[in-house]
């Protein structure tokens, strides 16, 4: 048996088959998508603010807020565990922002002479701004519960 093989509760399992390896891959995917949105929302908001801030100050400021949110979530996901409280709360705040700005842009479009990242729930980005937190929040909650469950059970002996 190689050093990467372990026996856990009478079953033979390779270390690459750990339950968390799949979730780390999904976390990496979230980091990539949030990172792309951090870059694109930052570029969009800076161009809008530097080019023509007076035309739509609310919309452009909200685009900058979206960019800052994406940057913060990306950093929280990279630095924290999958069940990171910071990442979870930032994703919840992101969802509240997307829903609030999306609803406001639908009900009072005159407030938004130009689109934000979150206008009409992210329609300009194929609704990904709405889908991201709807996917990330349940995932982070599940990972958090799994982490808490592992911390509550005593370590298994590896033979």
RAPE-V972832 format. One record per backbone hydrogen bond with DSSP energy under -1.0 kcal/mol. CO is the residue of the C=O (numbers start at 1). NH is the residue of the N-H. Records with the same first field share a line. If there is no record, write none. Layout:
CO: NH + NH
This chain:
2: 5
4: 15
6: 13
8: 11
11: 8
13: 6
14: 17
15: 18
18: 21
20: 24
21: 25
22: 26
23: 27
24: 28
25: 29
26: 30
27: 31
28: 32
29: 33
30: 34
31: 35
32: 36
33: 37
34: 38
35: 39
36: 40
37: 41
38: 42
39: 43
40: 44
41: 45
42: 46
43: 47
44: 48
45: 49
46: 50
47: 51
48: 52
49: 53
52: 55
56: 60
57: 61
58: 62
59: 63
60: 64
61: 65
62: 66
63: 67
64: 68
65: 69
66: 70
67: 71
68: 72
69: 73
70: 74
71: 75
72: 76
73: 77
74: 78
75: 79
76: 80
81: 84
84: 88
85: 89
86: 90
87: 91
88: 92
89: 93
90: 94
91: 95
92: 96
93: 97
94: 98
95: 99
96: 100
97: 101
98: 102
99: 103
100: 104
101: 105
102: 106
103: 107
104: 108
108: 111
109: 112
118: 121
119: 122 + 123
122: 125 + 127
123: 126
125: 128
127: 131
128: 132
130: 134
131: 135
132: 136
133: 137
135: 139
136: 140
137: 141
138: 142
139: 143
140: 144
141: 145
142: 146
143: 147
144: 148
145: 149
146: 150
147: 151
148: 152
149: 153
